[in-house]
Amino acid sequence: MPQTDLPTIAFVSLGCPKNLVDSERMLAGLALAGFAVTPDPDGADVAVVNTCGFINLARAESDEHIDRLEDLKRAGRLGAVVVAGCMAERLRKAVLQRHPDVDAVVGLAERDRLAAICRDVPPRGLAPGSARAPERRRRANAAAEPLVSIPPLPPGVPDDRERLRLTPHHYAYLRITEGCDNRCAYCAIPDIRGPLRSKPPEMVLAEAEELVADGAVELILIGQDTTAYGRDTPGAGLSLARLLADLRTRLAVPWLRLMYTHPASFAPEVIDRLAAGDPLVPYVDLPLQHASTAVLRRMGRRVTREDLDRLLANLRAAAPAIALRTSFIVGFPGETEAEFADLLALVREVRFDHVGVFVYSPETGTPAADLPDRVPAEVARARWDRLMQEAGRAARAKAAQRVGRTMTVLVDGADAEGRLVARHAGQAPEVDSAVLLPAGAAAVGEFATVRATGTDGYDLTAEPAKDAC
């Protein structure tokens, strides 16, 4: 722990890129309020966990991090523990019951007040700036009630400008919507983050310009449903296609990437934007969730198999080089072997570039949690295995087709073996495969022209194009 007179704060960020943007705003607020941010909670005045509460596995990960921080606090090596984010918003009572040494539970609407809340917490345990002496690290009043600050979510959308970014400087997430109106039967997001709210275009553009000025050469558009942008303000003339056109006009950024789209709200005008090309890369993150019309109907997805086939065909016709990322849920209540076979057939036919597969997780309070005909866990897991094998074959075949080609990549960093990890336009950070380069072949954060020389599982291996002739 570095010596400082400032109160020290450790921060754990969990969950999706939307949560990451919240974490970056929280960190900026804490730093501007006079906290010294430390990577190590051991000896810190306060530790914050920005939790994910989407599914059981995410909540278990959040609980594990909180458990470790409580252990440090009970050992006199941490002043206070603050829980924020989606799990705090949705399950505050459960958080307090499981974690008796948590000092504060902070909801999503209080994101920008986190610094003030953290300043109020230490006097119940450790005074700010006095955490250096071990004998003063124990909570002064063990009977004090934890602070709970979870007001209703506001009608507006959070302003995400001024962030202390956790991504590398060369790429950043640009959130254009908050909340969701889709009400898929399995999803608790509308109950956690509220209804759809679209950021005003000028706010999006100002934030984008700020991120580019901070060094980002790739902006990744995110939201619960980015293709629904503007649907909450009918008559205002807002749409994702128009926003993409504005970003293209206003920004000097090489790559724009579109993620978290929905097949039911994917407008033809957005396909036209993809066809227009730079700076919008030929890539779409399009969670389909299933292929059987009957299952899609039970899921509340508002599309049929025919709709999916038409959309996928239109995307490939407009942008033949497009890379498609999708995700599916297996084991949804009532899923039959025939319906699962429809899903396998879709993956086999479409040959997606990147696929994520999840076993259905019942979420309390969602319509799907009350559906009959639960699929046995062992059957759902077997279907997960089969679908992953099929998707893996397609992804490896897609990677093999690129061998020998010259491509532009963006270098993200180095792996444990010292190889450079880069991405071509058809790969998003963190979730997709990568292009592996020899150490020293290019500079981190910059674009390079390389030639693919082979495959390594889902990844490509490559060398600088001038050396690969």
C-alpha positions as CSV (number, residue, x, y, z in Angstrom):
1,M,0.0,0.0,0.0
2,P,1.6,3.4,-1.0
3,Q,1.9,5.9,1.8
4,T,-0.7,8.7,1.3
5,D,-2.7,11.1,3.4
6,L,-5.7,10.6,1.1
7,P,-8.3,8.0,2.0
8,T,-7.6,4.9,-0.1
9,I,-10.2,2.9,-2.0
10,A,-10.0,-0.4,-3.8
11,F,-12.4,-1.3,-6.6
12,V,-13.7,-4.5,-8.1
13,S,-15.6,-4.3,-11.4
14,L,-17.7,-7.3,-12.5
15,G,-20.1,-8.1,-15.3
16,C,-20.7,-6.8,-18.7
17,P,-19.4,-3.7,-20.6
18,K,-22.4,-1.7,-19.4
19,N,-21.4,-2.3,-15.8
20,L,-17.8,-1.5,-16.8
21,V,-18.9,1.9,-18.0
22,D,-20.6,2.5,-14.6
23,S,-17.3,1.4,-12.9
24,E,-15.3,3.9,-14.9
25,R,-17.7,6.7,-14.0
26,M,-17.6,5.7,-10.3
27,L,-13.8,5.6,-10.3
28,A,-13.6,9.1,-11.9
29,G,-16.0,10.4,-9.2
30,L,-13.9,8.8,-6.4
31,A,-10.6,10.2,-7.8
32,L,-12.1,13.7,-8.2
33,A,-13.5,13.5,-4.7
34,G,-10.0,13.0,-3.3
35,F,-9.7,9.2,-2.9
36,A,-6.5,7.5,-3.8
37,V,-7.4,4.4,-5.9
38,T,-5.4,1.3,-5.1
39,P,-5.4,-2.1,-6.8
40,D,-5.0,-3.9,-3.5
41,P,-7.8,-3.9,-0.8
42,D,-5.4,-5.1,1.9
43,G,-4.9,-2.0,4.0
44,A,-7.4,0.2,2.1
45,D,-9.9,2.4,3.8
46,V,-12.8,1.3,1.6
47,A,-13.4,-1.4,-1.0
48,V,-16.2,-1.2,-3.5
49,V,-17.6,-4.2,-5.5
50,N,-19.6,-3.2,-8.6
51,T,-21.6,-6.4,-8.9
52,C,-23.4,-8.3,-11.6
53,G,-26.7,-9.8,-10.8
54,F,-27.8,-11.1,-14.2
55,I,-27.7,-14.9,-13.6
56,N,-26.8,-17.3,-10.9
57,L,-23.1,-17.7,-11.9
58,A,-22.6,-13.9,-12.0
59,R,-24.2,-13.6,-8.5
60,A,-22.0,-16.3,-7.2
61,E,-18.9,-14.5,-8.5
62,S,-20.0,-11.3,-6.9
63,D,-20.6,-13.2,-3.6
64,E,-17.1,-14.6,-3.7
65,H,-15.5,-11.2,-4.1
66,I,-17.6,-9.8,-1.2
67,D,-16.7,-12.8,1.0
68,R,-13.0,-12.1,0.5
69,L,-13.3,-8.4,1.3
70,E,-15.3,-9.3,4.5
71,D,-12.5,-11.6,5.5
72,L,-10.0,-8.8,5.2
73,K,-12.3,-6.5,7.2
74,R,-12.7,-9.0,10.0
75,A,-9.0,-9.4,10.1
76,G,-8.5,-5.7,10.6
77,R,-7.0,-5.2,7.2
78,L,-9.8,-3.3,5.5
79,G,-11.9,-0.4,6.7
80,A,-15.3,-0.8,5.0
81,V,-17.0,-2.8,2.3
82,V,-19.4,-1.2,-0.2
83,V,-21.6,-3.2,-2.6
84,A,-22.9,-1.4,-5.7
85,G,-24.3,-2.3,-9.1
86,C,-26.9,-4.7,-10.4
87,M,-27.0,-7.3,-7.6
88,A,-27.2,-4.5,-5.1
89,E,-30.1,-2.9,-7.0
90,R,-32.1,-6.1,-7.3
91,L,-31.2,-8.2,-4.2
92,R,-30.2,-5.7,-1.5
93,K,-31.9,-7.8,1.3
94,A,-30.2,-10.9,0.2
95,V,-26.9,-9.1,0.0
96,L,-27.3,-7.9,3.6
97,Q,-28.4,-11.3,4.9
98,R,-25.5,-13.1,3.3
99,H,-22.9,-10.5,4.0
100,P,-23.2,-9.1,7.6
101,D,-20.0,-7.1,7.4
102,V,-21.0,-5.0,4.4
103,D,-21.2,-1.3,5.4
104,A,-23.2,0.1,2.5
105,V,-25.4,-1.2,-0.4
106,V,-25.7,1.3,-3.2
107,G,-28.2,1.2,-6.1
108,L,-27.7,2.2,-9.7
109,A,-29.4,5.6,-9.3
110,E,-26.7,6.5,-6.7
111,R,-23.8,5.8,-9.1
112,D,-22.7,9.4,-9.2
113,R,-23.0,9.8,-5.4
114,L,-20.7,6.9,-4.6
115,A,-17.9,9.1,-3.4
116,A,-20.1,10.9,-0.9
117,I,-21.5,7.6,0.3
118,C,-17.9,6.2,0.7
119,R,-16.9,9.2,2.8
120,D,-19.9,8.6,5.1
121,V,-19.1,5.0,5.6
122,P,-15.6,4.9,7.2
123,P,-16.6,6.7,10.4
124,R,-18.8,3.7,11.2
125,G,-15.6,1.6,11.0
126,L,-12.4,3.4,10.0
127,A,-11.9,7.2,9.7
128,P,-10.6,8.3,6.3
129,G,-6.9,8.5,6.2
130,S,-6.3,6.6,9.4
131,A,-6.1,3.0,7.9
132,R,-2.4,2.8,8.1
133,A,-2.2,1.6,11.7
134,P,-3.5,-2.1,12.1
135,E,-4.8,-1.4,15.6
136,R,-7.2,1.2,14.2
137,R,-8.6,-1.0,11.5
138,R,-11.4,-2.6,13.5
139,R,-15.0,-1.4,13.2
140,A,-15.8,1.0,16.0
141,N,-19.4,0.2,16.2
142,A,-20.2,-3.4,15.2
143,A,-23.9,-2.9,15.9
144,A,-24.3,0.0,13.5
145,E,-26.8,-0.6,10.7
146,P,-25.3,-0.7,7.2
147,L,-26.2,2.2,4.9
148,V,-28.7,1.3,2.2
149,S,-29.1,3.8,-0.6
150,I,-31.3,2.5,-3.4
151,P,-33.8,5.2,-4.6
152,P,-36.0,4.6,-7.6
153,L,-34.2,4.8,-11.0
154,P,-34.5,8.2,-12.6
155,P,-36.3,8.7,-15.9
156,G,-33.2,9.9,-17.7
157,V,-30.1,8.2,-18.9
158,P,-26.8,8.4,-17.0
159,D,-24.2,10.8,-18.3
160,D,-21.1,8.7,-18.9
161,R,-18.7,11.5,-19.7
162,E,-15.6,11.9,-17.6
163,R,-14.4,8.4,-16.9
164,L,-11.4,6.8,-15.4
165,R,-11.2,4.1,-18.0
166,L,-10.4,0.4,-17.3
167,T,-10.1,-0.6,-20.9
168,P,-6.8,0.0,-22.8
169,H,-6.6,3.6,-24.1
170,H,-7.1,2.5,-27.7
171,Y,-10.6,1.2,-27.4
172,A,-13.7,2.3,-25.3
173,Y,-17.3,1.4,-24.8
174,L,-19.9,4.0,-25.8
175,R,-23.3,3.4,-24.1
176,I,-26.1,4.8,-26.2
177,T,-29.1,3.4,-24.2
178,E,-29.9,2.4,-20.7
179,G,-32.7,0.0,-19.6
180,C,-34.8,-2.2,-21.8
181,D,-38.5,-2.5,-22.9
182,N,-38.3,-5.9,-24.6
183,R,-39.4,-7.9,-21.5
184,C,-38.0,-11.3,-22.7
185,A,-39.5,-14.0,-20.6
186,Y,-36.2,-15.1,-19.1
187,C,-34.6,-11.7,-18.4
188,A,-34.6,-9.5,-15.3
189,I,-32.7,-6.6,-16.8
190,P,-35.8,-4.3,-17.1
191,D,-36.5,-4.9,-13.4
192,I,-32.9,-4.1,-12.6
193,R,-32.1,-1.2,-14.9
194,G,-35.6,0.1,-15.7
195,P,-37.2,0.9,-19.0
196,L,-35.5,1.9,-22.2
197,R,-33.9,5.4,-22.1
198,S,-32.0,6.7,-25.1
199,K,-29.1,9.1,-24.7
200,P,-29.7,12.4,-26.5
201,P,-27.6,12.4,-29.7
202,E,-25.5,15.4,-28.6
203,M,-24.6,13.7,-25.3
204,V,-23.5,10.6,-27.3
205,L,-21.5,12.6,-29.7
206,A,-19.8,14.7,-27.0
207,E,-18.9,11.5,-25.1
208,A,-17.6,9.9,-28.3
209,E,-15.4,13.0,-29.0
210,E,-14.1,12.9,-25.4
211,L,-13.1,9.2,-25.8
212,V,-11.4,9.8,-29.1
213,A,-9.5,12.7,-27.6
214,D,-8.4,10.4,-24.8
215,G,-6.8,8.0,-27.4
216,A,-9.6,5.6,-28.4
217,V,-9.3,4.5,-32.0
218,E,-12.2,2.0,-31.6
219,L,-15.5,2.8,-30.1
220,I,-17.9,0.0,-29.3
221,L,-21.6,0.9,-29.1
222,I,-23.4,-0.8,-26.3
223,G,-26.7,-0.9,-24.5
224,Q,-29.3,-3.4,-23.5
225,D,-30.7,-3.2,-27.0
226,T,-28.8,-0.8,-29.2
227,T,-31.1,-1.2,-32.2
228,A,-34.0,0.1,-30.1
229,Y,-32.2,3.5,-29.8
230,G,-34.8,6.3,-30.1
231,R,-37.9,4.1,-29.7
232,D,-38.6,5.6,-26.3
233,T,-38.9,9.1,-27.9
234,P,-41.4,8.7,-30.8
235,G,-41.7,11.7,-33.0
236,A,-38.2,13.0,-32.0
237,G,-36.6,11.6,-35.1
238,L,-34.0,9.5,-33.2
239,S,-32.8,6.2,-34.6
240,L,-29.7,4.1,-34.5
241,A,-29.2,4.6,-38.3
242,R,-29.3,8.3,-37.9
243,L,-26.9,8.2,-34.9
244,L,-24.5,6.1,-36.8
245,A,-24.6,8.6,-39.6
246,D,-23.9,11.4,-37.2
247,L,-21.0,9.5,-35.6
248,R,-19.5,8.9,-39.0
249,T,-19.7,12.6,-39.9
250,R,-18.5,14.0,-36.6
251,L,-15.8,11.6,-35.6
252,A,-12.3,10.9,-36.8
253,V,-12.2,7.3,-35.5
254,P,-11.1,4.3,-37.6
255,W,-13.4,1.7,-36.1
256,L,-17.0,1.8,-34.8
257,R,-18.4,-1.6,-33.6
258,L,-22.0,-2.4,-33.1
259,M,-23.0,-4.8,-30.2
260,Y,-26.1,-5.8,-28.3
261,T,-28.5,-5.6,-31.2
262,H,-31.9,-7.3,-31.2
263,P,-33.4,-9.2,-34.3
264,A,-36.9,-7.7,-33.7
265,S,-35.7,-4.1,-34.0
266,F,-32.9,-4.4,-36.6
267,A,-34.0,-1.7,-39.1
268,P,-33.1,-1.9,-42.8
269,E,-31.5,1.5,-42.5
270,V,-29.0,0.0,-40.0
271,I,-28.1,-2.7,-42.6
272,D,-27.5,0.2,-45.1
273,R,-25.1,1.8,-42.6
274,L,-23.2,-1.5,-42.3
275,A,-23.1,-1.8,-46.1
276,A,-21.6,1.8,-46.3
277,G,-18.6,0.5,-44.4
278,D,-15.9,2.7,-42.7
279,P,-15.8,3.5,-39.9
280,L,-18.5,1.0,-39.0
281,V,-16.7,-2.3,-39.2
282,P,-18.3,-5.4,-40.8
283,Y,-19.3,-7.0,-37.5
284,V,-22.6,-7.4,-35.7
285,D,-23.3,-8.8,-32.2
286,L,-26.8,-10.2,-32.7
287,P,-28.0,-12.4,-29.8
288,L,-30.7,-14.7,-31.3
289,Q,-31.2,-17.0,-28.2
290,H,-32.9,-19.8,-30.2
291,A,-34.0,-20.9,-33.7
292,S,-37.3,-22.6,-33.1
293,T,-40.3,-20.4,-33.6
294,A,-42.1,-22.1,-30.7
295,V,-39.3,-21.5,-28.3
296,L,-38.8,-17.9,-29.5
297,R,-42.5,-17.3,-28.9
298,R,-42.2,-18.7,-25.3
299,M,-39.1,-16.5,-24.8
300,G,-41.0,-13.4,-25.9
301,R,-38.5,-12.6,-28.6
302,R,-41.0,-11.2,-31.1
303,V,-39.5,-12.9,-34.1
304,T,-39.9,-16.2,-35.9
305,R,-37.4,-18.5,-37.5
306,E,-38.3,-17.0,-40.9
307,D,-37.6,-13.5,-39.5
308,L,-34.1,-14.7,-38.4
309,D,-33.3,-16.3,-41.8
310,R,-34.4,-13.2,-43.6
311,L,-32.3,-10.9,-41.4
312,L,-29.2,-13.0,-41.6
313,A,-29.5,-13.2,-45.4
314,N,-30.0,-9.5,-45.7
315,L,-26.9,-8.8,-43.5
316,R,-24.7,-11.1,-45.5
317,A,-26.0,-9.7,-48.8
318,A,-25.3,-6.1,-47.7
319,A,-21.9,-6.8,-46.2
320,P,-20.5,-10.1,-47.6
321,A,-17.4,-9.9,-45.3
322,I,-19.5,-9.4,-42.1
323,A,-18.6,-11.3,-39.0
324,L,-21.6,-12.5,-37.0
325,R,-21.5,-13.0,-33.2
326,T,-24.5,-14.5,-31.5
327,S,-25.6,-16.2,-28.3
328,F,-28.1,-19.0,-27.6
329,I,-29.9,-20.4,-24.6
330,V,-30.4,-24.2,-24.3
331,G,-32.7,-25.9,-21.9
332,F,-35.4,-23.3,-21.9
333,P,-38.6,-24.6,-20.3
334,G,-40.4,-26.9,-22.7
335,E,-37.5,-27.2,-25.2
336,T,-38.0,-30.5,-27.0
337,E,-35.3,-32.5,-28.8
338,A,-36.9,-31.4,-32.1
339,E,-36.7,-27.8,-31.1
340,F,-33.1,-28.2,-30.1
341,A,-32.4,-29.9,-33.5
342,D,-33.7,-26.7,-35.2
343,L,-31.1,-24.7,-33.2
344,L,-28.3,-27.1,-34.2
345,A,-29.4,-26.9,-37.8
346,L,-29.3,-23.0,-37.8
347,V,-25.8,-23.0,-36.4
348,R,-24.7,-25.6,-38.9
349,E,-26.2,-23.6,-41.8
350,V,-25.2,-20.1,-40.9
351,R,-21.7,-20.9,-39.7
352,F,-21.4,-18.0,-37.2
353,D,-18.0,-16.5,-36.6
354,H,-18.5,-16.3,-32.8
355,V,-21.1,-18.1,-30.6
356,G,-21.8,-18.0,-26.9
357,V,-24.1,-20.7,-25.4
358,F,-25.8,-20.5,-22.0
359,V,-27.8,-23.1,-20.1
360,Y,-31.1,-21.6,-19.1
361,S,-31.0,-20.1,-15.6
362,P,-34.4,-19.4,-13.9
363,E,-34.6,-15.9,-12.6
364,T,-37.1,-15.2,-9.8
365,G,-39.7,-12.7,-10.9
366,T,-39.5,-13.4,-14.6
367,P,-42.3,-15.1,-16.5
368,A,-40.1,-18.0,-17.6
369,A,-39.4,-18.9,-14.0
370,D,-43.1,-20.1,-13.7
371,L,-43.2,-22.0,-16.9
372,P,-43.9,-25.8,-16.7
373,D,-41.9,-28.6,-18.4
374,R,-38.4,-27.8,-17.0
375,V,-35.7,-29.4,-18.9
376,P,-33.6,-31.7,-16.7
377,A,-30.2,-30.2,-15.9
378,E,-28.3,-33.2,-17.3
379,V,-30.2,-32.9,-20.6
380,A,-29.6,-29.1,-20.8
381,R,-25.9,-29.6,-20.2
382,A,-25.7,-32.3,-22.9
383,R,-27.4,-29.9,-25.3
384,W,-24.9,-27.2,-24.3
385,D,-22.0,-29.6,-25.2
386,R,-23.5,-30.6,-28.5
387,L,-24.2,-27.0,-29.6
388,M,-20.8,-25.8,-28.5
389,Q,-19.1,-28.5,-30.5
390,E,-21.1,-27.5,-33.6
391,A,-20.4,-23.8,-33.1
392,G,-16.7,-24.6,-32.5
393,R,-16.4,-26.5,-35.7
394,A,-17.9,-23.5,-37.7
395,A,-15.7,-21.0,-35.9
396,R,-12.5,-23.0,-36.5
397,A,-13.5,-23.4,-40.2
398,K,-14.1,-19.6,-40.5
399,A,-10.7,-19.0,-38.9
400,A,-9.0,-21.4,-41.4
401,Q,-10.5,-19.6,-44.3
402,R,-8.5,-16.5,-43.4
403,V,-5.2,-18.2,-43.5
404,G,-3.0,-16.6,-46.2
405,R,-5.0,-13.4,-46.2
406,T,-3.6,-10.0,-45.5
407,M,-5.6,-8.0,-42.9
408,T,-5.5,-4.9,-40.7
409,V,-5.4,-5.7,-37.0
410,L,-5.5,-3.6,-33.8
411,V,-3.0,-4.7,-31.2
412,D,-4.4,-5.0,-27.7
413,G,-1.4,-6.2,-25.7
414,A,0.6,-9.3,-24.9
415,D,-0.4,-12.8,-23.6
416,A,1.4,-14.8,-20.9
417,E,3.8,-16.2,-23.5
418,G,4.8,-12.8,-24.7
419,R,2.9,-13.0,-28.0
420,L,1.0,-9.9,-29.1
421,V,-2.7,-10.2,-29.0
422,A,-4.5,-8.4,-31.8
423,R,-7.9,-8.3,-33.5
424,H,-9.1,-7.9,-37.0
425,A,-12.3,-6.0,-37.7
426,G,-14.4,-9.2,-37.2
427,Q,-13.3,-9.6,-33.6
428,A,-14.5,-7.7,-30.5
429,P,-12.3,-7.4,-27.4
430,E,-12.7,-9.9,-24.5
431,V,-15.4,-12.0,-26.0
432,D,-14.1,-13.2,-29.4
433,S,-11.0,-15.0,-30.7
434,A,-7.8,-13.1,-31.5
435,V,-4.9,-12.8,-33.9
436,L,-1.6,-13.8,-32.3
437,L,1.6,-12.0,-33.5
438,P,5.3,-12.6,-32.6
439,A,6.6,-10.4,-29.7
440,G,7.7,-7.0,-31.0
441,A,5.9,-7.4,-34.4
442,A,3.8,-4.3,-33.8
443,A,3.1,-1.6,-31.2
444,V,0.3,-2.0,-28.7
445,G,-2.6,0.3,-29.4
446,E,-1.8,0.7,-33.1
447,F,-3.1,-0.8,-36.3
448,A,-0.8,-3.2,-38.2
449,T,-1.0,-5.0,-41.6
450,V,-0.4,-8.7,-41.1
451,R,-0.8,-11.9,-43.0
452,A,-2.5,-14.9,-41.3
453,T,-0.1,-17.9,-41.2
454,G,-2.2,-20.5,-39.4
455,T,-4.6,-21.2,-36.6
456,D,-4.3,-21.9,-32.9
457,G,-7.7,-23.3,-31.8
458,Y,-10.2,-20.5,-32.5
459,D,-7.3,-17.9,-32.9
460,L,-5.3,-17.0,-35.9
461,T,-1.5,-16.7,-35.9
462,A,0.0,-14.0,-38.1
463,E,3.1,-12.1,-39.0
464,P,3.7,-8.6,-40.4
465,A,2.7,-8.7,-44.0
466,K,6.1,-7.7,-45.3
467,D,7.7,-10.7,-43.6
468,A,5.1,-13.2,-44.7
469,C,5.5,-12.8,-48.4
